[in-house]
Amino acid sequence: MSKAQRGQSVRDRIKSQREAEKKQEQRKRVVTYATVGVVALAAIGAGWLFAANQSKPEEAAQGLAPVTIQGDGSAAMGNAGVDAPVIDIYEDFQCPACKQLEETSGATFKNLAAEGKAKVVYHPVTIFPQQMNNGITRANSTRAAAAARCVTDGKQWMAFHDKLFAAQPEEHVEGFTTDQLIALGKEAGVTAPDFATCVTSQKNAQGHLTNSDQVMKAAKLDGTPTVKLNGKDMDQDVTFTPSQLRQTVLDAAK
């Protein structure tokens, strides 16, 4: 083998070695990137899981705290002797966001009251103006709230409250007819003897609207749902996140 051939052979071996080292380095980088990717995906997955757990509705307790229907049409739920913290929920039975709040955090409100951690007061209002959807939305809301005032038993009121949100009609469609409201009352176990007559006559409609205007003005409501904790507006991100809602209320009780 000539000197030139030996030189070429060395150069070839060096070239081959460098190419092998380059390929090995590339493989290392691929493995590293893959590992980082898996870790990143795992972190993202954990983040989504954490967020999902944070927003996951609680399981409803077996029993409710006592519910007292008040003269203004509101309903106060809480164990005897529990006067604070106070959670005030201003809601409209026709309001889609109120329905979402009920679906997400309704059980948390009830559980906190049942555990003696808070007093919860529900304030049905009619937030929609007459001109919206030719008055259909306002009329739906008013009929539902007026019907709720026909319920005289606290726990039956709460069951009817839940039925109303579950059966909420679309805003632009006439719904909550008196016949439907009477049927929902039966499903909720309402036993008031004059319930059907009260609902059909809508005798509580004007009283509800008058009180609703007063409540919205006094509470300075810009919309529904509005949740106040000890008189102060709560952040909607908190009220729609059961775990944060619970912790915020427990912190207020300290």
C-alpha positions as CSV (number, residue, x, y, z in Angstrom):
1,M,0.0,0.0,0.0
2,S,1.5,3.3,-1.1
3,K,1.9,6.2,1.2
4,A,-0.8,8.0,-0.7
5,Q,-3.1,5.0,-0.3
6,R,-2.3,4.8,3.4
7,G,-3.1,8.6,3.7
8,Q,-6.4,8.1,1.9
9,S,-7.2,5.1,4.1
10,V,-6.6,7.2,7.2
11,R,-8.7,10.1,5.9
12,D,-11.5,7.6,5.1
13,R,-11.3,6.2,8.6
14,I,-11.4,9.6,10.1
15,K,-14.3,10.6,7.9
16,S,-16.2,7.4,8.7
17,Q,-15.5,7.9,12.4
18,R,-16.8,11.5,12.3
19,E,-19.8,10.5,10.4
20,A,-20.5,7.8,13.0
21,E,-20.0,10.3,15.8
22,K,-22.4,12.7,14.1
23,K,-25.0,10.1,13.7
24,Q,-24.7,9.1,17.3
25,E,-25.0,12.7,18.4
26,Q,-28.1,13.1,16.2
27,R,-29.6,10.0,17.9
28,K,-28.9,11.5,21.3
29,R,-30.6,14.7,20.3
30,V,-33.6,12.8,19.0
31,V,-33.9,10.9,22.3
32,T,-33.5,14.1,24.3
33,Y,-36.1,15.9,22.2
34,A,-38.4,13.0,22.6
35,T,-37.9,12.9,26.3
36,V,-38.5,16.6,26.6
37,G,-41.6,16.3,24.5
38,V,-43.0,13.5,26.6
39,V,-42.3,15.5,29.8
40,A,-43.9,18.6,28.2
41,L,-46.9,16.7,27.1
42,A,-47.1,15.1,30.6
43,A,-46.9,18.6,32.1
44,I,-49.6,19.8,29.8
45,G,-51.7,16.8,30.6
46,A,-51.3,17.3,34.3
47,G,-52.2,21.0,33.8
48,W,-55.4,20.0,32.0
49,L,-56.1,17.4,34.6
50,F,-55.6,19.9,37.4
51,A,-57.9,22.4,35.7
52,A,-60.5,19.7,35.1
53,N,-60.4,18.7,38.8
54,Q,-60.6,22.3,39.8
55,S,-63.8,22.8,37.7
56,K,-65.3,19.4,38.4
57,P,-68.7,19.8,40.1
58,E,-68.9,18.4,43.7
59,E,-71.2,15.5,44.5
60,A,-74.4,16.7,46.2
61,A,-74.7,15.9,49.9
62,Q,-77.4,13.5,50.9
63,G,-79.4,16.2,52.7
64,L,-80.0,19.9,52.5
65,A,-79.7,22.5,55.2
66,P,-83.0,24.0,56.2
67,V,-84.5,26.4,53.7
68,T,-86.6,29.4,54.7
69,I,-88.7,31.2,52.1
70,Q,-88.6,34.9,52.9
71,G,-91.1,37.7,52.3
72,D,-89.3,39.1,49.3
73,G,-89.3,35.8,47.4
74,S,-85.7,34.9,48.3
75,A,-84.8,31.6,50.0
76,A,-82.2,31.3,52.8
77,M,-80.5,28.0,53.3
78,G,-78.4,27.3,56.3
79,N,-78.2,25.4,59.6
80,A,-79.5,26.9,62.8
81,G,-77.0,29.4,64.3
82,V,-75.0,29.8,61.1
83,D,-75.1,33.5,60.2
84,A,-71.8,33.9,58.5
85,P,-70.2,33.9,56.0
86,V,-73.2,34.8,53.9
87,I,-73.4,33.9,50.2
88,D,-75.9,35.8,48.2
89,I,-76.8,34.4,44.7
90,Y,-78.7,36.7,42.4
91,E,-80.0,34.7,39.5
92,D,-82.6,34.7,36.7
93,F,-84.4,31.5,35.9
94,Q,-84.1,32.4,32.2
95,C,-80.4,33.3,32.3
96,P,-78.2,30.7,30.5
97,A,-75.1,31.7,32.6
98,C,-77.2,31.2,35.7
99,K,-78.0,27.7,34.6
100,Q,-74.3,27.0,33.9
101,L,-73.5,28.3,37.4
102,E,-76.1,25.9,38.9
103,E,-74.7,23.0,36.9
104,T,-71.1,23.8,37.9
105,S,-71.3,25.1,41.5
106,G,-74.8,24.5,42.6
107,A,-73.8,21.4,44.6
108,T,-71.0,23.4,46.3
109,F,-73.3,26.1,47.5
110,K,-75.7,23.4,48.9
111,N,-72.9,21.4,50.5
112,L,-71.4,24.4,52.2
113,A,-74.7,25.2,53.7
114,A,-75.3,21.6,54.7
115,E,-71.9,21.4,56.4
116,G,-72.6,24.5,58.4
117,K,-69.8,26.4,56.6
118,A,-72.0,29.2,55.2
119,K,-75.5,30.6,54.9
120,V,-76.7,30.8,51.3
121,V,-79.4,33.1,50.1
122,Y,-81.0,32.8,46.7
123,H,-82.5,35.9,45.1
124,P,-84.5,35.3,41.9
125,V,-84.7,38.4,39.8
126,T,-85.7,39.3,36.2
127,I,-82.7,41.0,34.7
128,F,-84.0,41.1,31.0
129,P,-85.6,44.3,29.7
130,Q,-89.0,44.3,28.1
131,Q,-87.7,45.0,24.6
132,M,-85.5,42.0,24.5
133,N,-86.8,39.4,22.0
134,N,-90.2,41.2,22.0
135,G,-90.6,40.6,25.7
136,I,-90.5,36.8,25.4
137,T,-87.4,36.4,27.5
138,R,-88.7,38.7,30.3
139,A,-92.0,37.0,30.3
140,N,-90.4,33.5,30.6
141,S,-88.4,34.7,33.5
142,T,-91.3,36.4,35.2
143,R,-93.6,33.4,35.0
144,A,-90.9,31.1,36.4
145,A,-90.1,33.4,39.3
146,A,-93.8,34.1,40.0
147,A,-94.4,30.3,40.1
148,A,-91.5,29.9,42.6
149,R,-93.3,32.2,44.9
150,C,-96.2,29.8,44.9
151,V,-94.1,27.2,46.7
152,T,-94.5,27.4,50.5
153,D,-92.1,24.7,51.7
154,G,-88.4,25.5,51.7
155,K,-87.0,22.2,50.5
156,Q,-89.7,21.9,47.9
157,W,-88.8,25.4,46.8
158,M,-85.2,24.3,46.3
159,A,-86.3,21.2,44.3
160,F,-88.5,23.4,42.1
161,H,-85.6,25.9,41.7
162,D,-83.4,23.1,40.4
163,K,-86.1,21.8,38.1
164,L,-86.5,25.3,36.6
165,F,-82.9,25.6,35.6
166,A,-82.8,22.0,34.3
167,A,-85.8,22.8,32.0
168,Q,-84.7,26.3,31.0
169,P,-86.1,27.3,27.6
170,E,-84.0,29.1,25.0
171,E,-84.1,32.9,25.4
172,H,-85.9,33.6,22.2
173,V,-88.5,30.9,22.5
174,E,-91.7,31.2,24.6
175,G,-91.3,28.8,27.4
176,F,-92.1,28.2,31.1
177,T,-95.8,28.0,30.2
178,T,-98.1,27.8,33.2
179,D,-98.9,24.1,32.3
180,Q,-95.2,23.3,32.2
181,L,-94.5,25.1,35.5
182,I,-97.3,23.1,37.2
183,A,-95.9,19.9,35.8
184,L,-92.4,20.8,37.0
185,G,-93.9,21.6,40.4
186,K,-95.3,18.1,40.6
187,E,-92.0,16.6,39.6
188,A,-90.4,18.6,42.4
189,G,-92.9,17.3,44.9
190,V,-94.6,20.6,45.6
191,T,-97.6,19.9,47.9
192,A,-99.0,23.4,48.3
193,P,-102.8,22.9,47.7
194,D,-103.3,26.1,45.7
195,F,-100.0,25.7,43.7
196,A,-101.7,25.1,40.3
197,T,-104.2,28.0,40.8
198,C,-101.4,30.3,42.0
199,V,-99.2,29.5,38.9
200,T,-102.1,29.8,36.4
201,S,-103.2,33.1,37.8
202,Q,-99.7,34.5,38.0
203,K,-100.8,36.5,40.9
204,N,-97.2,36.9,42.1
205,A,-95.9,38.3,38.8
206,Q,-96.1,42.0,39.6
207,G,-94.9,41.6,43.1
208,H,-91.8,39.7,41.8
209,L,-91.1,42.4,39.2
210,T,-91.4,45.2,41.7
211,N,-89.1,43.4,44.2
212,S,-86.7,42.5,41.4
213,D,-86.2,46.1,40.4
214,Q,-85.6,47.0,44.1
215,V,-83.2,44.2,44.6
216,M,-81.2,44.9,41.5
217,K,-80.9,48.5,42.4
218,A,-79.9,47.8,46.1
219,A,-77.4,45.2,45.1
220,K,-76.1,47.2,42.1
221,L,-76.4,44.3,39.7
222,D,-74.9,44.6,36.3
223,G,-76.0,41.2,35.3
224,T,-76.7,37.6,36.4
225,P,-75.5,35.5,37.9
226,T,-73.9,37.7,40.6
227,V,-72.6,36.0,43.7
228,K,-71.6,38.1,46.7
229,L,-69.7,36.9,49.7
230,N,-70.4,38.9,52.8
231,G,-71.8,41.7,50.6
232,K,-68.8,41.9,48.2
233,D,-68.9,40.7,44.6
234,M,-67.1,37.4,44.0
235,D,-65.0,36.9,40.9
236,Q,-66.9,34.8,38.3
237,D,-63.8,32.7,37.7
238,V,-64.0,31.7,41.4
239,T,-67.7,31.1,41.5
240,F,-67.5,28.9,38.4
241,T,-64.7,26.8,39.9
242,P,-66.0,24.6,42.7
243,S,-62.7,24.0,44.5
244,Q,-61.8,27.7,44.5
245,L,-65.3,28.7,45.5
246,R,-65.2,26.3,48.5
247,Q,-61.7,27.5,49.6
248,T,-62.7,31.2,49.3
249,V,-65.7,30.6,51.5
250,L,-63.8,28.6,54.0
251,D,-61.1,31.3,54.2
252,A,-63.9,33.9,54.8
253,A,-65.1,31.8,57.7
254,K,-61.8,31.9,59.6
